Amino acid sequence: MGREGKGIRSEAVRAVTGVCAAAVLFLGCGYRAGFTMPDGMDTIHVAVFENNTLYRGLDFELTELVKAEILARTDLAVVREKTADIVLSCALMKVDKSVLQEDENDLPQEVELRVAISANARNRAGEAVFSQQQLSKSVRYVVALGETEEIARSRALREIAEELVYRLAEEWCWRGNAVKRQKDVLGKNHAG
């Protein structure tokens, strides 16, 4: 192997070493992928999605995807409604398709599929803690590549579940940190 091969290999080794060092640094500092919820937000109930579309079964599929995403990305436990700190109620508002490209026989070749939902969450006192009137995701699929509407729909549902949980957690973590900062400031003012 010539000098060029050894140089490329040593650059690759340095790059991998750098990535590993960064990972160890983040993990060693307590970093974790996901969100830690504020105090008092330990459990959530995810009600079965209301389905306002003609597509049957998507309400159950989307409910399960949201539950799985909550468990994967937050420290919330998914529980029955009676014991939940938060109750999440959502509706599947729309599933529609737009043909982007047709072949010479006017058959769809590229299609965009759009899924839209709404979501609301309330705490035990019945106070709104999250409201998203419309959240939508679009995915494209190409018939000529063997992609199907069912696969695209599953992908869109997974992506919208991910986005919903991200927005929920981001809102609640931001709100929880703001309350914590306010308590810290109030505590310092009273101590001084």
TISE-340000 format. One line per field, with one value per residue (C-alpha): x negated, y, z; residue in one letter; residue number from 1. Coordinates in pm, whole numbers, padded with zeros to 5 digits. Each point is the difference from the previous one (the first is absolute). Last residue first. Example, Ala and Ser with C-alpha at 12.3 -4.5 7.8 and 13.67 -1.06 7.14 Angstrom:
! TISE-340000
c1	(-01367 | 00137)
c2	(-00106 | -00344)
c3	(00714 | 00066)
r	(s | a)
k	(2 | 1)
END
This chain:
! TISE-340000
c1	(03108 | 00170 | 00337 | -00146 | -00206 | 00309 | 00202 | -00274 | -00025 | 00380 | 00009 | -00281 | 00189 | 00320 | -00188 | -00165 | 00338 | 00149 | -00293 | 00019 | 00375 | -00016 | -00296 | 00160 | 00329 | -00168 | -00229 | 00290 | 00204 | -00291 | -00077 | 00368 | 00014 | -00303 | 00139 | 00337 | -00170 | -00215 | 00305 | 00183 | -00297 | -00017 | 00374 | -00010 | -00258 | -00361 | -00100 | -00250 | 00239 | 00267 | -00211 | 00098 | 00003 | 00058 | 00189 | 00042 | 00263 | 00066 | 00319 | 00166 | -00289 | 00090 | -00203 | 00036 | 00373 | 00130 | 00226 | -00141 | -00162 | -00189 | 00139 | -00143 | 00132 | -00093 | 00103 | -00104 | -00085 | -00141 | -00118 | -00092 | -00194 | 00008 | -00250 | 00086 | 00377 | 00154 | 00085 | -00099 | -00316 | -00105 | 00125 | -00184 | 00092 | 00325 | 00135 | 00123 | 00201 | 00020 | 00176 | 00106 | -00140 | 00107 | -00191 | 00060 | -00297 | 00081 | -00266 | -00073 | 00153 | 00147 | 00362 | -00098 | -00195 | -00379 | -00286 | -00306 | -00180 | -00382 | 00010 | -00120 | 00055 | 00307 | 00162 | -00084 | 00157 | 00317 | 00017 | -00043 | 00270 | 00248 | -00090 | 00074 | 00326 | 00124 | -00129 | 00237 | 00254 | -00093 | 00311 | -00130 | 00114 | -00157 | -00009 | -00333 | 00010 | -00077 | -00365 | -00028 | -00307 | -00211 | -00288 | 00081 | 00000 | -00361 | -00111 | -00049 | -00340 | -00025 | -00178 | -00344 | -00204 | -00279 | -00131 | -00343 | -00164 | 00239 | -00092 | -00376 | 00009 | 00184 | -00246 | -00294 | 00161 | 00055 | -00359 | -00137 | 00207 | -00140 | -00357 | 00033 | 00140 | -00289 | -00245 | 00162 | -00012 | -00365 | -00091 | 00168 | -00175 | -00343 | 00024 | 00136)
c2	(03798 | -00335 | 00125 | 00127 | -00319 | -00220 | 00210 | -00033 | -00377 | -00034 | 00195 | -00215 | -00317 | 00136 | 00084 | -00344 | -00171 | 00212 | -00079 | -00369 | -00003 | 00173 | -00206 | -00320 | 00065 | 00123 | -00303 | -00233 | 00149 | -00007 | -00367 | -00096 | 00201 | -00186 | -00343 | 00084 | 00131 | -00315 | -00225 | 00202 | -00025 | -00377 | -00032 | 00229 | -00223 | 00033 | -00233 | 00242 | 00086 | 00087 | 00277 | 00111 | 00337 | 00083 | 00285 | 00071 | 00211 | 00155 | 00192 | 00151 | -00078 | 00053 | -00083 | 00044 | 00070 | -00002 | -00287 | -00013 | -00335 | 00157 | 00047 | -00077 | 00093 | -00126 | 00055 | -00221 | 00030 | -00266 | 00087 | -00244 | 00131 | -00217 | -00075 | -00234 | 00039 | -00146 | 00247 | -00251 | 00198 | -00011 | 00230 | 00227 | 00185 | -00177 | 00141 | -00224 | 00058 | -00117 | 00247 | 00078 | -00283 | 00127 | 00019 | -00011 | -00011 | -00036 | 00118 | -00097 | -00339 | -00236 | -00010 | 00019 | -00325 | 00029 | 00088 | 00078 | 00323 | 00008 | 00121 | -00108 | -00377 | -00027 | 00301 | -00138 | -00336 | 00168 | 00221 | -00302 | -00193 | 00287 | 00034 | -00367 | 00014 | 00308 | -00140 | -00294 | 00127 | 00254 | 00205 | 00285 | 00176 | -00259 | 00094 | -00125 | -00250 | 00182 | 00030 | 00004 | 00163 | -00044 | 00182 | 00364 | 00137 | 00109 | 00093 | -00264 | -00129 | -00009 | -00236 | -00116 | 00011 | 00227 | -00078 | 00153 | -00337 | -00060 | 00329 | -00044 | -00367 | 00092 | 00280 | -00237 | -00259 | 00261 | 00117 | -00356 | -00070 | 00314 | -00083 | -00356 | 00135 | 00244 | -00285 | -00209 | 00283 | 00065 | -00370 | -00034 | 00314 | -00120 | -00317 | -00340)
c3	(05005 | 00069 | -00123 | -00328 | -00046 | 00050 | -00242 | -00263 | 00053 | -00011 | -00330 | -00141 | 00096 | -00156 | -00322 | 00002 | 00031 | -00280 | -00228 | 00093 | -00057 | -00337 | -00125 | 00124 | -00175 | -00318 | -00019 | 00077 | -00284 | -00244 | 00068 | -00035 | -00325 | -00133 | 00087 | -00157 | -00316 | -00027 | 00041 | -00268 | -00236 | 00046 | -00059 | -00304 | -00160 | -00109 | -00282 | -00151 | -00286 | 00260 | 00152 | 00347 | 00165 | 00362 | 00158 | 00368 | 00170 | 00339 | 00046 | 00303 | 00233 | 00362 | 00308 | 00376 | 00006 | 00355 | 00105 | 00354 | -00082 | -00293 | -00348 | -00342 | -00341 | -00345 | -00361 | -00289 | -00369 | -00236 | -00350 | -00279 | -00299 | -00310 | -00275 | -00287 | -00017 | -00317 | -00276 | -00271 | -00089 | 00366 | 00272 | 00242 | 00317 | 00082 | 00323 | 00279 | 00314 | 00359 | 00225 | 00353 | 00210 | 00339 | 00324 | 00374 | 00238 | 00370 | 00244 | 00362 | -00077 | 00261 | -00119 | -00368 | -00002 | -00022 | -00235 | 00213 | -00083 | -00017 | -00357 | -00344 | -00021 | 00225 | -00164 | -00345 | 00082 | 00126 | -00311 | -00229 | 00189 | -00039 | -00369 | -00068 | 00193 | -00188 | -00330 | 00031 | -00250 | -00267 | -00078 | 00211 | 00317 | 00231 | 00369 | 00128 | 00284 | 00324 | 00099 | 00378 | 00145 | 00313 | 00168 | -00049 | 00354 | -00020 | -00351 | -00271 | -00106 | -00377 | -00233 | -00102 | 00316 | 00115 | 00347 | -00043 | -00068 | -00288 | -00165 | 00054 | -00103 | -00320 | -00077 | 00051 | -00229 | -00273 | 00030 | -00012 | -00312 | -00167 | 00104 | -00135 | -00328 | -00030 | 00070 | -00275 | -00253 | 00075 | -00018 | -00341 | -00134 | 00116 | -00204 | 00097)
r	(g | a | h | n | k | g | l | v | d | k | q | r | k | v | a | n | g | r | w | c | w | e | e | a | l | r | y | v | l | e | e | a | i | e | r | l | a | r | s | r | a | i | e | e | t | e | g | l | a | v | v | y | r | v | s | k | s | l | q | q | q | s | f | v | a | e | g | a | r | n | r | a | n | a | s | i | a | v | r | l | e | v | e | q | p | l | d | n | e | d | e | q | l | v | s | k | d | v | k | m | l | a | c | s | l | v | i | d | a | t | k | e | r | v | v | a | l | d | t | r | a | l | i | e | a | k | v | l | e | t | l | e | f | d | l | g | r | y | l | t | n | n | e | f | v | a | v | h | i | t | d | m | g | d | p | m | t | f | g | a | r | y | g | c | g | l | f | l | v | a | a | a | c | v | g | t | v | a | r | v | a | e | s | r | i | g | k | g | e | r | g | m)
k	(192 | 191 | 190 | 189 | 188 | 187 | 186 | 185 | 184 | 183 | 182 | 181 | 180 | 179 | 178 | 177 | 176 | 175 | 174 | 173 | 172 | 171 | 170 | 169 | 168 | 167 | 166 | 165 | 164 | 163 | 162 | 161 | 160 | 159 | 158 | 157 | 156 | 155 | 154 | 153 | 152 | 151 | 150 | 149 | 148 | 147 | 146 | 145 | 144 | 143 | 142 | 141 | 140 | 139 | 138 | 137 | 136 | 135 | 134 | 133 | 132 | 131 | 130 | 129 | 128 | 127 | 126 | 125 | 124 | 123 | 122 | 121 | 120 | 119 | 118 | 117 | 116 | 115 | 114 | 113 | 112 | 111 | 110 | 109 | 108 | 107 | 106 | 105 | 104 | 103 | 102 | 101 | 100 | 99 | 98 | 97 | 96 | 95 | 94 | 93 | 92 | 91 | 90 | 89 | 88 | 87 | 86 | 85 | 84 | 83 | 82 | 81 | 80 | 79 | 78 | 77 | 76 | 75 | 74 | 73 | 72 | 71 | 70 | 69 | 68 | 67 | 66 | 65 | 64 | 63 | 62 | 61 | 60 | 59 | 58 | 57 | 56 | 55 | 54 | 53 | 52 | 51 | 50 | 49 | 48 | 47 | 46 | 45 | 44 | 43 | 42 | 41 | 40 | 39 | 38 | 37 | 36 | 35 | 34 | 33 | 32 | 31 | 30 | 29 | 28 | 27 | 26 | 25 | 24 | 23 | 22 | 21 | 20 | 19 | 18 | 17 | 16 | 15 | 14 | 13 | 12 | 11 | 10 | 9 | 8 | 7 | 6 | 5 | 4 | 3 | 2 | 1)
END
